Amino acid sequence: MKATIWHNPRCSKSRETLAILEAAPGVEVEVVEYLKTPPSRAQIAEVYRKSGMSAAEGLRKAEDGAKALKGASDDAILDAMAADPILIERPLVETPKGVRLGRPPEKVREIL
């Protein structure tokens, strides 16, 4: 099974989630450092659609840029995430079984 993780190596939750994926038998992990290789707006929207989350739920609220998006539409949030990917909450993991936000990291076990 292939698992793709949108990863930030500076984030402890992202590192913990990656460790879970790497330890899972039969899982081939693709690591996408989304800050170095930002996803397109369409890719971000598709990941949230697959996860069942709204863009607002996937917004990294601790970032300064997120404060200006309080109450914004999902379209505005997706535009902001595409322009500044630090606003994407991490880690996001996609497998053939779905997409999960690794908060807490153990949530990714649901799709392994």
BELFEN-V347578 format. One record per residue. N is the residue number from 0. RES is the residue in one small letter. SS is DSSP state (h for helix, s for strand, l for the rest). PSI is psi in whole degrees, 0 to 359 (999 if undefined). NEAR is the number of other C-alpha atoms within 10 Angstrom. Layout:
n: <N	N>
res: <RES	RES>
ss: <SS	SS>
psi: <PSI	PSI>
near: <NEAR	NEAR>
//
This chain:
n: <0	1	2	3	4	5	6	7	8	9	10	11	12	13	14	15	16	17	18	19	20	21	22	23	24	25	26	27	28	29	30	31	32	33	34	35	36	37	38	39	40	41	42	43	44	45	46	47	48	49	50	51	52	53	54	55	56	57	58	59	60	61	62	63	64	65	66	67	68	69	70	71	72	73	74	75	76	77	78	79	80	81	82	83	84	85	86	87	88	89	90	91	92	93	94	95	96	97	98	99	100	101	102	103	104	105	106	107	108	109	110	111>
res: <m	k	a	t	i	w	h	n	p	r	c	s	k	s	r	e	t	l	a	i	l	e	a	a	p	g	v	e	v	e	v	v	e	y	l	k	t	p	p	s	r	a	q	i	a	e	v	y	r	k	s	g	m	s	a	a	e	g	l	r	k	a	e	d	g	a	k	a	l	k	g	a	s	d	d	a	i	l	d	a	m	a	a	d	p	i	l	i	e	r	p	l	v	e	t	p	k	g	v	r	l	g	r	p	p	e	k	v	r	e	i	l>
ss: <l	s	s	s	s	s	s	l	l	l	l	h	h	h	h	h	h	h	h	h	h	h	h	l	l	l	l	s	s	s	s	s	s	l	l	l	l	l	l	l	h	h	h	h	h	h	h	h	h	h	h	l	l	l	l	l	l	l	s	l	l	l	l	h	h	h	h	l	l	l	l	l	l	h	h	h	h	h	h	h	h	h	h	l	h	h	h	s	l	l	l	s	s	s	s	l	l	s	s	s	s	l	l	l	h	h	h	h	h	h	h	l>
psi: <139	137	128	128	129	109	142	109	346	352	125	321	323	317	319	318	316	320	320	314	316	332	347	126	137	11	124	117	127	121	124	110	93	344	332	326	80	140	157	166	319	320	318	312	319	319	317	322	313	329	340	7	151	162	323	323	335	5	131	94	341	345	144	318	338	330	324	346	5	122	3	160	161	323	315	322	317	319	316	319	320	324	328	88	349	342	351	122	142	164	145	133	132	133	175	344	356	194	138	147	127	55	99	163	327	342	333	340	335	336	17	999>
near: <12	14	22	19	26	24	24	21	14	8	11	12	19	25	16	18	25	27	12	14	25	15	9	14	9	11	15	14	18	17	14	17	15	17	16	10	10	18	18	15	17	11	13	19	21	12	19	20	13	13	17	13	15	16	23	22	13	21	24	19	17	10	13	11	16	19	11	11	16	12	10	12	13	17	13	14	24	26	17	19	26	20	14	13	22	20	22	26	24	24	27	24	29	22	18	11	12	16	24	27	23	21	16	13	23	15	15	24	13	10	14	18>
//
